[in-house]
Amino acid sequence: MELHFQKFGNGQKILLAFHGIGQDFLCFQQFGETFGDTYTTYAFDLPFHGKSLNNHPINGIITKNIWKDFLNSFLHQNKIDSFSIVGFSMGGRFALATLEAFPEKVENLILIAPDGISEHPIYAFATHFNLTRRLFKYVIFKEDKLLVLTKLFAKMRIVPESSIRFAHRMLDTPRKKKQVFESWTGFRHLKFNMSTLAKIIHSRNIKVSIFTGKYDTILPTKQVLPLSQKLPNVQMIILEAGHTKMLEKVVEYLQMNDKII
């Protein structure tokens, strides 16, 4: 597997950046350019996204071993011995997979409204079994079935109205539906034990910063508690933002407080 990436900045420190679902490397352009004197940022197009659209295993499944092999080759080719990690939303899964694979190389871990710490029951149901994956595929590509299901979720208060609106924006074209389906099912093996990750972080003295949004209903603050509560020295920052504005709000916060992670 080979993934496209873009470099921003020319700082001495290395930052690996992983975007959210439906995005590409460009979502980290502002971040990478703003802190370019400190970091050289490698912003990736993850599988099924951007210029890495077709760069994935034949079966479309990204396992931890496949991810480790890819990164090991990338780090060797680019002569990178140590680095920090930033992951936004779905990119949180890849940030955590990178931490787990190369704990001896990680300096800082920055998680922004991250996926991968807690697993929503809907995601588990839709992706973990062959039968439910088929059902998920059927529903997601049938507009009338999707509309009925999301209205039911909203009525039963399983999912907030704002999350339903977000989902419909993410699924408003056949290409986007295909991308979401492939990502949800293809990344399902990137699961983590928070106690194990906490031990890694403690043993390696890795600095962890977690940003969440006060108005984020997609990946709210409570979703990071299984990890953050195990890390007494974690830097937790709750910003006045919803999910889609998190990255720009993080940059604003760091600039306003004269901080470089």
C-alpha positions as CSV (number, residue, x, y, z in Angstrom):
1,M,0.0,0.0,0.0
2,E,1.2,3.5,-0.9
3,L,-0.5,6.7,0.2
4,H,-0.2,10.2,-1.2
5,F,1.1,12.9,1.1
6,Q,2.0,16.6,1.0
7,K,4.7,18.3,3.0
8,F,4.1,21.7,4.7
9,G,6.8,23.8,6.4
10,N,10.4,23.1,7.0
11,G,10.8,22.9,10.8
12,Q,13.2,20.5,12.4
13,K,10.5,18.5,14.1
14,I,8.3,16.0,12.2
15,L,4.5,15.9,12.4
16,L,2.4,13.2,10.7
17,A,-1.2,14.4,10.1
18,F,-4.3,12.3,9.4
19,H,-7.5,13.9,8.2
20,G,-11.2,13.1,8.8
21,I,-13.7,11.2,6.6
22,G,-14.5,12.9,3.3
23,Q,-11.4,15.1,3.5
24,D,-7.8,15.0,2.1
25,F,-4.4,16.4,3.0
26,L,-5.6,20.0,2.3
27,C,-7.5,20.1,5.6
28,F,-4.1,20.4,7.3
29,Q,-2.6,23.0,5.0
30,Q,-3.4,25.9,7.4
31,F,-2.1,23.9,10.4
32,G,1.1,22.9,8.5
33,E,1.8,26.4,7.2
34,T,1.1,28.2,10.5
35,F,3.6,26.1,12.4
36,G,6.0,25.5,9.5
37,D,8.9,27.1,11.3
38,T,8.7,24.4,14.0
39,Y,7.4,21.4,12.1
40,T,7.7,19.7,8.8
41,T,4.2,18.3,8.4
42,Y,3.5,15.3,6.3
43,A,-0.3,15.4,5.6
44,F,-1.6,12.2,4.2
45,D,-4.5,11.3,1.9
46,L,-5.8,8.2,3.7
47,P,-7.2,5.2,1.8
48,F,-10.3,5.9,-0.2
49,H,-9.6,9.6,-0.1
50,G,-7.9,12.2,-2.3
51,K,-5.1,11.0,-4.4
52,S,-5.0,7.7,-2.4
53,L,-8.5,6.9,-3.6
54,N,-7.5,3.5,-5.0
55,N,-4.3,2.9,-2.9
56,H,-5.5,0.2,-0.6
57,P,-5.4,-3.7,-0.2
58,I,-7.5,-5.7,-2.7
59,N,-10.0,-6.6,-0.1
60,G,-10.3,-3.0,1.1
61,I,-9.4,-3.8,4.7
62,I,-6.7,-1.8,6.5
63,T,-5.4,-3.9,9.4
64,K,-2.9,-2.7,12.1
65,N,-0.2,-4.8,10.5
66,I,-0.8,-3.3,7.0
67,W,-0.7,0.2,8.5
68,K,2.5,-0.6,10.4
69,D,4.2,-2.0,7.3
70,F,3.2,1.1,5.3
71,L,4.5,3.5,7.9
72,N,7.7,1.5,8.5
73,S,8.5,1.9,4.8
74,F,7.5,5.6,4.8
75,L,9.7,6.4,7.8
76,H,12.6,4.5,6.4
77,Q,12.3,6.2,3.0
78,N,12.1,9.6,4.5
79,K,14.8,9.0,7.2
80,I,12.4,9.8,10.1
81,D,13.5,8.6,13.5
82,S,11.1,10.5,15.7
83,F,7.9,12.4,15.2
84,S,4.7,13.8,16.6
85,I,1.2,12.8,15.5
86,V,-2.0,14.8,14.9
87,G,-5.3,13.1,14.0
88,F,-8.7,14.7,13.3
89,S,-12.0,12.8,13.5
90,M,-11.5,9.5,11.6
91,G,-7.8,10.3,11.4
92,G,-7.8,9.6,15.2
93,R,-7.9,5.9,14.4
94,F,-4.7,6.3,12.3
95,A,-3.1,8.4,15.0
96,L,-3.7,5.8,17.6
97,A,-2.6,3.0,15.3
98,T,0.6,4.9,14.7
99,L,1.2,5.4,18.4
100,E,0.6,1.7,19.0
101,A,2.9,0.6,16.2
102,F,5.8,3.0,16.9
103,P,5.7,4.1,20.6
104,E,9.4,4.5,20.8
105,K,9.4,7.1,18.0
106,V,6.4,9.2,19.2
107,E,7.1,12.5,20.9
108,N,3.7,14.2,21.1
109,L,0.1,13.0,20.3
110,I,-2.5,15.6,19.3
111,L,-6.1,14.3,19.0
112,I,-8.7,16.6,17.6
113,A,-12.3,15.4,18.1
114,P,-10.9,11.9,17.5
115,D,-12.6,8.8,16.4
116,G,-11.2,5.4,17.7
117,I,-11.4,6.0,21.4
118,S,-15.0,5.1,21.9
119,E,-17.1,3.1,19.4
120,H,-20.7,4.2,18.7
121,P,-23.1,1.2,18.8
122,I,-24.4,2.1,15.3
123,Y,-20.9,1.9,13.9
124,A,-20.3,-1.4,15.6
125,F,-23.6,-2.9,14.4
126,A,-23.1,-1.6,10.8
127,T,-19.6,-2.9,10.3
128,H,-18.6,-5.9,12.6
129,F,-20.7,-8.6,11.0
130,N,-21.1,-9.7,7.4
131,L,-24.9,-9.6,7.4
132,T,-25.1,-6.1,8.9
133,R,-22.4,-4.8,6.5
134,R,-24.7,-6.0,3.7
135,L,-27.6,-4.3,5.3
136,F,-25.6,-1.1,5.8
137,K,-24.6,-1.1,2.2
138,Y,-28.2,-1.6,1.1
139,V,-29.5,1.2,3.2
140,I,-26.8,3.7,2.5
141,F,-27.2,3.5,-1.3
142,K,-31.1,3.5,-1.1
143,E,-32.1,7.2,-0.6
144,D,-35.6,6.4,0.6
145,K,-34.4,3.7,3.1
146,L,-31.7,6.0,4.4
147,L,-34.1,8.8,4.9
148,V,-36.6,6.6,6.9
149,L,-33.8,5.2,9.0
150,T,-32.3,8.6,9.9
151,K,-35.7,10.0,10.8
152,L,-36.3,7.0,13.0
153,F,-32.9,7.6,14.8
154,A,-33.8,11.2,15.3
155,K,-37.3,10.4,16.6
156,M,-35.9,7.8,19.0
157,R,-33.1,10.3,20.0
158,I,-30.4,7.7,19.2
159,V,-28.6,10.3,17.2
160,P,-29.0,14.1,17.6
161,E,-30.6,16.2,14.8
162,S,-27.3,18.0,14.1
163,S,-25.6,14.6,13.5
164,I,-28.4,13.6,11.1
165,R,-27.8,16.8,9.1
166,F,-24.1,16.2,9.1
167,A,-24.7,12.6,7.9
168,H,-26.9,13.7,5.0
169,R,-24.2,16.2,3.9
170,M,-21.7,13.3,4.0
171,L,-24.0,11.1,1.9
172,D,-25.5,13.5,-0.6
173,T,-23.8,12.0,-3.7
174,P,-23.1,8.4,-4.8
175,R,-19.3,9.0,-4.6
176,K,-19.6,10.2,-1.0
177,K,-21.8,7.2,-0.1
178,K,-19.2,4.9,-1.6
179,Q,-16.4,6.7,0.3
180,V,-18.2,6.4,3.7
181,F,-19.1,2.8,3.2
182,E,-15.6,1.8,2.2
183,S,-14.1,3.8,5.1
184,W,-16.4,2.6,7.8
185,T,-16.0,-1.1,6.7
186,G,-12.4,-0.8,5.7
187,F,-11.1,0.7,8.9
188,R,-13.1,-1.4,11.3
189,H,-10.1,-3.4,12.5
190,L,-8.4,-0.3,13.8
191,K,-9.6,-0.8,17.3
192,F,-7.7,-0.2,20.6
193,N,-7.5,-1.0,24.2
194,M,-7.4,2.3,26.1
195,S,-5.6,0.8,29.1
196,T,-2.9,-0.5,26.8
197,L,-2.5,2.8,25.1
198,A,-2.4,4.6,28.4
199,K,0.5,2.3,29.6
200,I,2.4,3.1,26.4
201,I,1.9,6.8,26.9
202,H,3.0,6.6,30.5
203,S,6.0,4.4,29.9
204,R,7.3,6.6,27.0
205,N,6.4,9.9,28.7
206,I,4.5,11.0,25.5
207,K,2.8,14.4,25.7
208,V,-0.9,14.1,24.9
209,S,-3.2,17.0,23.9
210,I,-6.9,16.4,23.2
211,F,-9.2,19.0,21.6
212,T,-12.9,18.6,21.6
213,G,-15.8,20.9,20.6
214,K,-18.4,22.2,23.0
215,Y,-21.0,22.0,20.2
216,D,-19.7,18.8,18.6
217,T,-22.4,16.1,18.4
218,I,-20.4,13.9,16.0
219,L,-17.5,13.1,18.4
220,P,-18.3,15.0,21.6
221,T,-16.1,15.3,24.7
222,K,-17.6,12.2,26.4
223,Q,-16.2,10.1,23.6
224,V,-12.6,10.7,24.7
225,L,-13.1,10.0,28.4
226,P,-12.1,6.3,28.2
227,L,-8.6,7.5,27.4
228,S,-8.3,10.9,28.9
229,Q,-9.4,9.7,32.4
230,K,-6.5,7.3,32.3
231,L,-4.0,10.1,31.6
232,P,-3.6,12.4,34.6
233,N,-1.3,14.7,32.7
234,V,-3.3,15.0,29.5
235,Q,-4.0,18.5,28.2
236,M,-7.7,18.7,27.6
237,I,-9.0,21.7,25.7
238,I,-12.7,22.2,24.9
239,L,-13.2,24.8,22.2
240,E,-16.3,26.8,21.3
241,A,-16.8,24.9,18.1
242,G,-18.8,22.2,16.3
243,H,-17.2,19.3,14.5
244,T,-16.6,20.9,11.1
245,K,-14.8,23.9,12.5
246,M,-12.4,22.1,14.9
247,L,-9.2,22.3,12.9
248,E,-9.4,26.0,12.3
249,K,-10.4,26.6,16.0
250,V,-7.4,24.6,17.1
251,V,-5.0,26.8,15.1
252,E,-6.7,29.9,16.4
253,Y,-6.4,28.6,20.0
254,L,-2.7,27.8,19.6
255,Q,-2.0,31.2,18.0
256,M,-4.0,33.1,20.6
257,N,-2.3,31.4,23.5
258,D,1.1,31.5,21.8
259,K,1.5,27.8,22.0
260,I,3.2,25.3,19.8
261,I,2.4,21.7,20.6
